Amino acid sequence: MQKHILIVEDEPAIRDMLAYALRKGDYAPLLAGDAREAQERIAERVPDLILLDWMLPGTSGLELARRWRREALTRDIPIIMLTARGEENDRVGGLEAGVDDYVVKPFSARELLARIRAVLRRSREDDDDGSVQVGALRIDGAAHRVFADLDGTAHPIQMGPTEYRLLHFFMTHAERVYTRTQLLDHVWGGSVYVEERTVDVHIRRLRKTLEPHALDPMVQTVRGAGYRFSASV
């Protein structure tokens, strides 16, 4: 089935170029020039992935990504940020806002399509994940949901797709130490270029989602080695 990709870009020429590249890649583009139009397109049809420009009129792409990660309808949609900002702090800011990847302008259609395929592939792999429980933390793979089982009650934990994928890997490989490079290979995939700093950003975001349930100590830093997930805290 053809994947639908929402393009949120205020420059018509760039928007049309992106739409052309997507059609050549056998994707169905949905077009929006600002936050309001993007919300309208999502209400009409929930896309399989969003290409989001950083600089938008009114609400910025960064603010929009944060909003979508808080809302149930858009929480699990993969987001690729399109940006002219190549500095590390800007890229980290995008990742912390909940985007799954970023492409720095100018970029080729070939690079963009490769990034899209990689992010969608990781998303499909998430759908195949089974259920797992470690201590009070539980993943219902069929429902694609995370719960904290505390005091006889299942408390749902909301998190983005990258944090979900990272947590699932940790929980299925508990008590083992993994370097940042190993986590990049296992969680992001060896064919995708992502900086090691990205791991630290998502570790922080994962801990933040677990903190209200006092489960964040399960994600442990092993000084000089990497990270470990453990029920022993």
Phi, psi and chi 1 to 4 in degrees:
 res  aa     phi    psi   chi1   chi2   chi3   chi4
   1 MET       -  136.6 -175.4  179.5  -63.1      -
   2 GLN   -66.8  133.0 -165.2  174.2   40.4      -
   3 LYS   -82.8  139.9  -61.7  -71.1 -174.5 -178.6
   4 HIS  -100.7  128.3  -71.7   75.1      -      -
   5 ILE  -122.9  124.0  -62.4  178.6      -      -
   6 LEU   -86.5  124.9  173.5   60.9      -      -
   7 ILE  -101.5  118.3  -56.9  168.4      -      -
   8 VAL  -112.0   98.2 -171.8      -      -      -
   9 GLU  -149.1  127.5  165.6   63.2   63.0      -
  10 ASP   -85.0  -14.2   63.0  -41.8      -      -
  11 GLU   -88.4  112.0  -67.5  -71.7  -18.5      -
  12 PRO   -55.9  -40.1  -25.2   35.1      -      -
  13 ALA   -63.9  -42.8      -      -      -      -
  14 ILE   -68.1  -41.3  -62.1  176.5      -      -
  15 ARG   -59.6  -44.4 -166.3  165.6   60.1 -121.1
  16 ASP   -67.1  -37.9  -68.2  -15.6      -      -
  17 MET   -63.1  -43.1  179.4  -88.9  -69.1      -
  18 LEU   -64.4  -42.6  -67.8  170.5      -      -
  19 ALA   -61.8  -40.9      -      -      -      -
  20 TYR   -62.2  -45.0  176.3   78.6      -      -
  21 ALA   -62.7  -39.4      -      -      -      -
  22 LEU   -66.6  -42.2  -70.1  178.7      -      -
  23 ARG   -62.8  -39.2  -67.2 -170.7 -172.1   98.9
  24 LYS   -63.6  -30.1  -67.2  -74.8  -74.2 -176.0
  25 GLY   -87.8    8.3      -      -      -      -
  26 ASP    68.8   34.4 -159.7   27.7      -      -
  27 TYR  -110.4  156.8  -62.8  107.7      -      -
  28 ALA  -102.8  110.5      -      -      -      -
  29 PRO   -80.6  142.7   28.4  -32.3      -      -
  30 LEU  -116.3  137.0  -51.9  171.4      -      -
  31 LEU  -115.5  138.7  -51.8 -178.7      -      -
  32 ALA  -148.1  142.2      -      -      -      -
  33 GLY  -102.3  -11.4      -      -      -      -
  34 ASP  -158.8 -176.8   55.3   28.7      -      -
  35 ALA   -62.9  -40.7      -      -      -      -
  36 ARG   -62.7  -47.5  179.6 -173.7   58.3   80.2
  37 GLU   -64.5  -35.2  -70.8 -174.3   -4.5      -
  38 ALA   -62.6  -42.8      -      -      -      -
  39 GLN   -63.3  -38.0  -67.6  -64.2  125.0      -
  40 GLU   -64.6  -43.9  -68.8  174.7   -5.4      -
  41 ARG   -63.3  -40.7  -62.8  -67.2   88.3   75.3
  42 ILE   -66.2  -37.7  -68.8  171.9      -      -
  43 ALA   -64.6  -33.3      -      -      -      -
  44 GLU   -75.6  -40.1  -66.0  165.4   -0.8      -
  45 ARG  -159.6  125.0 -176.8 -171.8 -175.9   99.4
  46 VAL   -73.7  120.0  177.8      -      -      -
  47 PRO   -76.1  162.8   29.2  -35.3      -      -
  48 ASP   -81.8  -21.2  -63.6  -73.5      -      -
  49 LEU  -160.9  152.8 -176.8  142.3      -      -
  50 ILE  -122.0  128.5  -62.5  172.4      -      -
  51 LEU   -97.3  115.7  -64.5  178.0      -      -
  52 LEU  -121.2  118.7  178.1   61.2      -      -
  53 ASP   -74.3  139.2 -173.5   34.8      -      -
  54 TRP   -65.6  -47.1 -177.3  -59.1      -      -
  55 MET   -95.8  106.3  -58.6  -62.8  -68.0      -
  56 LEU  -125.4  153.3  -68.5  172.1      -      -
  57 PRO   -69.1  141.3   23.7  -32.8      -      -
  58 GLY    77.3 -103.7      -      -      -      -
  59 THR   -84.1  124.9  -56.9      -      -      -
  60 SER   -72.2  161.6   73.6      -      -      -
  61 GLY   -60.6  -34.6      -      -      -      -
  62 LEU   -64.4  -45.2 -152.6   59.0      -      -
  63 GLU   -64.9  -38.4  -66.8  168.6  -11.4      -
  64 LEU   -64.8  -41.9 -155.6   49.1      -      -
  65 ALA   -60.7  -44.1      -      -      -      -
  66 ARG   -60.6  -43.2  -67.9 -168.1 -178.9  102.6
  67 ARG   -62.4  -46.0  179.0 -165.5  -57.1  173.7
  68 TRP   -64.3  -33.1  -76.4  -24.2      -      -
  69 ARG   -71.5  -16.9  -75.5  -63.8  173.9 -112.6
  70 ARG   -90.8  -17.3  -67.4 -166.8  -61.0  -94.4
  71 GLU   -98.5  138.0  -63.3  176.5   -5.8      -
  72 ALA   -59.9  -39.1      -      -      -      -
  73 LEU   -66.0  -32.9 -175.5   63.4      -      -
  74 THR  -112.3   -1.7   51.1      -      -      -
  75 ARG   -55.9  -37.9  174.1  179.6  -57.8  127.3
  76 ASP  -101.3    5.9  -64.5  -33.3      -      -
  77 ILE   -77.7  124.2  -58.2  174.8      -      -
  78 PRO   -62.1  140.3  -18.3   30.7      -      -
  79 ILE  -124.9  129.2  -60.6  173.2      -      -
  80 ILE  -111.3  122.9  -63.4  178.5      -      -
  81 MET   -86.4  132.2 -177.1   75.9   80.1      -
  82 LEU  -102.4  121.7  -51.2  177.8      -      -
  83 THR  -149.0  148.7  175.6      -      -      -
  84 ALA   -90.8   -2.8      -      -      -      -
  85 ARG   -87.9  105.5  -60.6  168.2  176.8  -98.2
  86 GLY   -98.3   -3.8      -      -      -      -
  87 GLU   -68.8  150.2  -67.7   80.0    5.6      -
  88 GLU   -58.8  -44.6 -179.0 -178.5   15.6      -
  89 ASN   -61.2  -36.4  -73.3  -20.0      -      -
  90 ASP   -68.0  -41.6  -67.2  -36.2      -      -
  91 ARG   -65.8  -41.3  -64.6 -163.7  -59.6  -90.4
  92 VAL   -63.4  -39.3  169.6      -      -      -
  93 GLY   -59.4  -40.2      -      -      -      -
  94 GLY   -65.0  -43.1      -      -      -      -
  95 LEU   -63.3  -40.3  -67.4  167.2      -      -
  96 GLU   -68.1  -24.4  -70.7 -177.7  -28.5      -
  97 ALA   -76.3  -12.0      -      -      -      -
  98 GLY   111.7    7.0      -      -      -      -
  99 VAL   -74.9  153.2  -54.2      -      -      -
 100 ASP   -92.3  -23.9  -62.7  -88.0      -      -
 101 ASP  -161.5  169.6 -159.1   -4.7      -      -
 102 TYR  -144.0  149.7   52.7   84.5      -      -
 103 VAL  -126.9  124.1 -179.5      -      -      -
 104 VAL   -88.2  128.5  177.9      -      -      -
 105 LYS   -73.5  146.5  -60.5  175.7 -178.4  177.9
 106 PRO   -79.2  151.0   30.1  -34.5      -      -
 107 PHE  -137.4  159.8   51.8   81.2      -      -
 108 SER   -91.0  157.8   67.2      -      -      -
 109 ALA   -61.4  -34.7      -      -      -      -
 110 ARG   -63.4  -44.1 -178.0  179.5  178.3 -175.7
 111 GLU   -64.4  -44.4  177.0 -170.5    3.3      -
 112 LEU   -60.3  -46.5  179.2   63.7      -      -
 113 LEU   -64.0  -36.2  -69.2  173.1      -      -
 114 ALA   -63.8  -41.8      -      -      -      -
 115 ARG   -64.3  -43.1  -63.2  -75.0 -172.2  130.9
 116 ILE   -60.9  -47.2  -70.1  171.4      -      -
 117 ARG   -61.5  -39.7  -74.2 -167.6  -66.7  -91.6
 118 ALA   -65.8  -44.7      -      -      -      -
 119 VAL   -66.8  -42.3  170.7      -      -      -
 120 LEU   -66.0  -36.1  -72.7  174.5      -      -
 121 ARG   -63.6  -43.4 -177.4  170.6   61.5 -110.8
 122 ARG   -63.8  -36.4  -62.6 -160.5  -59.2  -95.6
 123 SER   -65.2  -41.0 -179.5      -      -      -
 124 ARG   -65.3  -37.7  -72.5 -164.5  -59.4  -88.6
 125 GLU   -63.2  -35.6  -71.9  168.6   -6.0      -
 126 ASP   -59.5  -40.3  -74.0  -11.2      -      -
 127 ASP   -64.5  -24.9  -66.8  -22.4      -      -
 128 ASP   -87.9   -7.3  -64.8  -25.6      -      -
 129 ASP   -65.8  142.6  -74.1  -23.1      -      -
 130 GLY   -89.7 -176.4      -      -      -      -
 131 SER   -85.2  149.8  -60.7      -      -      -
 132 VAL  -155.4  148.2   60.3      -      -      -
 133 GLN  -136.3  135.3  180.0  156.8    3.0      -
 134 VAL  -132.5  115.9  177.0      -      -      -
 135 GLY    59.5 -130.9      -      -      -      -
 136 ALA   -86.9   -0.1      -      -      -      -
 137 LEU  -100.8  131.5 -160.8   55.8      -      -
 138 ARG  -137.3  137.6  173.8  169.5   58.4   89.2
 139 ILE  -111.3  125.0  -71.5  179.8      -      -
 140 ASP   -94.4   98.2 -178.2  -21.2      -      -
 141 GLY   -63.1  -38.2      -      -      -      -
 142 ALA   -65.2  -38.8      -      -      -      -
 143 ALA   -89.5  -10.0      -      -      -      -
 144 HIS    59.4   46.8 -157.9   77.2      -      -
 145 ARG  -133.9  154.7  -60.0 -177.9   68.6 -173.9
 146 VAL  -117.5  138.7 -178.0      -      -      -
 147 PHE  -132.5  148.7  -62.2   92.2      -      -
 148 ALA  -106.0  113.3      -      -      -      -
 149 ASP   -89.1   96.9  -68.1  -27.6      -      -
 150 LEU  -128.3  132.3  -57.8  168.7      -      -
 151 ASP    54.9   38.2  -56.9  -40.2      -      -
 152 GLY    76.0    8.1      -      -      -      -
 153 THR  -123.6  138.7  -57.6      -      -      -
 154 ALA   -91.4  111.2      -      -      -      -
 155 HIS   -98.3  117.3  -57.9  -89.0      -      -
 156 PRO   -67.7  142.4   22.3  -30.5      -      -
 157 ILE  -119.2  121.9  -58.1  175.3      -      -
 158 GLN   -90.8  133.8  -52.9  -64.3  -15.2      -
 159 MET  -155.0  160.3   63.7 -179.7   63.0      -
 160 GLY   -75.4  168.3      -      -      -      -
 161 PRO   -62.4  -35.5   18.8  -30.3      -      -
 162 THR   -70.4  -41.3  -58.0      -      -      -
 163 GLU   -64.7  -38.4  -75.9   69.8   50.4      -
 164 TYR   -60.8  -46.7  177.3   93.3      -      -
 165 ARG   -64.2  -41.5 -169.1  166.8   57.5 -109.0
 166 LEU   -64.2  -44.8 -179.8   59.9      -      -
 167 LEU   -63.7  -41.8  178.5   62.8      -      -
 168 HIS   -61.9  -41.4 -169.0  -81.4      -      -
 169 PHE   -62.9  -46.5  176.6   78.4      -      -
 170 PHE   -57.3  -47.3  -89.5  142.5      -      -
 171 MET   -68.6  -29.8  -68.7  178.9   66.4      -
 172 THR   -87.0   -2.1   52.9      -      -      -
 173 HIS  -136.6   45.5  -60.8   80.4      -      -
 174 ALA   -65.9  153.8      -      -      -      -
 175 GLU    71.2    9.0  -53.3  -61.6  -20.3      -
 176 ARG  -113.1  145.9  -64.8  179.5   59.4 -176.8
 177 VAL   -93.4  132.5  176.9      -      -      -
 178 TYR  -124.6  135.4  -72.2   89.8      -      -
 179 THR   -74.3  167.8   65.6      -      -      -
 180 ARG   -60.5  -41.0  -68.6  171.8  178.2   81.9
 181 THR   -61.7  -42.8  -59.3      -      -      -
 182 GLN   -64.7  -40.0  -71.4  172.7  -35.0      -
 183 LEU   -65.2  -39.6  -71.1  173.0      -      -
 184 LEU   -59.7  -44.1  -74.8  173.2      -      -
 185 ASP   -64.5  -43.9  -72.4  -18.5      -      -
 186 HIS   -78.9  -37.9  -72.5  -68.7      -      -
 187 VAL   -95.6  -42.2  179.0      -      -      -
 188 TRP   -94.1  -27.4  -81.0  -97.7      -      -
 189 GLY    99.8  134.2      -      -      -      -
 190 GLY   -67.1  -17.7      -      -      -      -
 191 SER   -85.4   -3.9   61.2      -      -      -
 192 VAL  -110.3  130.5  178.7      -      -      -
 193 TYR   -83.3  113.9  174.3   72.2      -      -
 194 VAL  -137.7  136.7 -177.9      -      -      -
 195 GLU   -72.8  152.0  -63.7  174.7   -9.5      -
 196 GLU   -60.5  -30.6  -71.5 -169.9   -0.4      -
 197 ARG   -58.3  -27.6  174.7   77.7  179.5  -84.6
 198 THR   -58.5  -38.3  -59.4      -      -      -
 199 VAL   -59.9  -46.0  175.3      -      -      -
 200 ASP   -60.9  -39.5  -61.1  -29.9      -      -
 201 VAL   -60.9  -46.8  171.0      -      -      -
 202 HIS   -75.0  -28.2  -73.3  -72.3      -      -
 203 ILE   -62.2  -44.4  -71.0  -71.9      -      -
 204 ARG   -61.7  -42.6  -72.8 -161.1  -59.1  -88.9
 205 ARG   -66.9  -38.2  -64.5 -172.3   66.9 -134.7
 206 LEU   -63.9  -45.3  176.8   57.5      -      -
 207 ARG   -60.5  -39.1  -76.7  172.0  170.6  157.4
 208 LYS   -63.5  -35.8 -172.8  174.9 -178.7  179.4
 209 THR   -72.7  -28.4   63.6      -      -      -
 210 LEU   -86.5  -20.0  -60.1  177.6      -      -
 211 GLU   -58.2  -42.1 -173.3  176.2    7.6      -
 212 PRO   -59.8  -19.8  -24.6   35.2      -      -
 213 HIS  -105.5    9.8  -53.6  -77.8      -      -
 214 ALA    58.6   32.3      -      -      -      -
 215 LEU  -107.5    0.1  -64.2  176.1      -      -
 216 ASP   -63.0  -27.2   51.5  -59.9      -      -
 217 PRO   -65.4  -10.5  -24.3   36.6      -      -
 218 MET   -67.8  -25.4  -61.9  178.2   79.1      -
 219 VAL   -93.4  105.3 -177.9      -      -      -
 220 GLN  -110.3  139.7  -58.6  169.5    0.0      -
 221 THR   -90.9  126.3  -60.0      -      -      -
 222 VAL  -105.1  104.9 -179.3      -      -      -
 223 ARG   -54.8  128.8 -170.3  175.4  -61.4  -82.7
 224 GLY    78.3    0.0      -      -      -      -
 225 ALA  -126.4  -48.9      -      -      -      -
 226 GLY   153.3 -131.7      -      -      -      -
 227 TYR  -131.7  152.4  -65.5  101.2      -      -
 228 ARG  -139.0  146.4  172.9  178.5   58.4 -140.8
 229 PHE  -110.2  128.7 -174.0   86.0      -      -
 230 SER  -149.2  142.3  176.2      -      -      -
 231 ALA   -78.8  -14.2      -      -      -      -
 232 SER   -89.5  107.4  -57.5      -      -      -
 233 VAL  -120.1      -  -62.6      -      -      -
